[in-house]
């Protein structure tokens, strides 16, 4: 079993109440830890389990009479290997940075495609050992947000607005 695996998800569904791109302290998760949860398509659940991915059954959003849905928690780290995140808003494409990725906590997302790097977790001796699960890290992501009628109608593009330093007054 390889230490690292790449999981590619198209039309991925982020879980709204489990988005923390800003890295706020939540429960046992300390401030600065940016993460989010994404549903795993039903057809991939068995394959990912066999490959030691850490899948979590969604009991929070479960509906009676429906089969269980599974998700993984993905970390978005900007220290050693920062992810490349592209955002499309109306007709504008921008790269999100550590300072701007937090907007994804509240954006009305229409489509997401991503690569997730799954690394085996280390055992108590510091060795990568199957059976301990995988830690999922965001490698790259494309996000398209739903069109903003205000931007479309008035031609206002908040991504292209000048910063305070660029304003002459």
Secondary structure in CASP SS format (residue, H / E / C, confidence):
PFRMAT SS
TARGET T0000
AUTHOR 0000-0000-0000
METHOD secondary structure of the structure
MODEL  1
X C 1.00
X C 1.00
X C 1.00
X E 1.00
X E 1.00
X E 1.00
X E 1.00
X E 1.00
X E 1.00
X C 1.00
X C 1.00
X C 1.00
X C 1.00
X E 1.00
X E 1.00
X E 1.00
X E 1.00
X E 1.00
X E 1.00
X E 1.00
X C 1.00
X C 1.00
X C 1.00
X C 1.00
X C 1.00
X E 1.00
X C 1.00
X C 1.00
X E 1.00
X C 1.00
X C 1.00
X C 1.00
X C 1.00
X C 1.00
X E 1.00
X E 1.00
X E 1.00
X E 1.00
X E 1.00
X E 1.00
X C 1.00
X H 1.00
X H 1.00
X H 1.00
X H 1.00
X H 1.00
X H 1.00
X H 1.00
X H 1.00
X H 1.00
X C 1.00
X C 1.00
X C 1.00
X C 1.00
X C 1.00
X E 1.00
X E 1.00
X C 1.00
X C 1.00
X C 1.00
X C 1.00
X C 1.00
X C 1.00
X C 1.00
X C 1.00
X C 1.00
X C 1.00
X C 1.00
X C 1.00
X E 1.00
X E 1.00
X E 1.00
X E 1.00
X E 1.00
X E 1.00
X C 1.00
X C 1.00
X C 1.00
X C 1.00
X C 1.00
X C 1.00
X C 1.00
X C 1.00
X E 1.00
X E 1.00
X E 1.00
X E 1.00
X E 1.00
X E 1.00
X C 1.00
X C 1.00
X E 1.00
X E 1.00
X E 1.00
X E 1.00
X E 1.00
X C 1.00
X C 1.00
X C 1.00
X C 1.00
X H 1.00
X H 1.00
X H 1.00
X H 1.00
X H 1.00
X C 1.00
X C 1.00
X C 1.00
X E 1.00
X E 1.00
X E 1.00
X E 1.00
X E 1.00
X E 1.00
X E 1.00
X E 1.00
X E 1.00
X E 1.00
X E 1.00
X E 1.00
X C 1.00
X E 1.00
X C 1.00
X C 1.00
X C 1.00
X C 1.00
X C 1.00
X E 1.00
X C 1.00
X C 1.00
X C 1.00
X C 1.00
X C 1.00
X E 1.00
X E 1.00
X E 1.00
X E 1.00
X E 1.00
X E 1.00
X E 1.00
X E 1.00
X E 1.00
X E 1.00
X E 1.00
X E 1.00
X C 1.00
X C 1.00
X C 1.00
X H 1.00
X H 1.00
X H 1.00
X H 1.00
X H 1.00
X H 1.00
X C 1.00
X C 1.00
X C 1.00
X H 1.00
X H 1.00
X H 1.00
X C 1.00
X C 1.00
X C 1.00
X C 1.00
X C 1.00
X C 1.00
X C 1.00
X C 1.00
X C 1.00
END
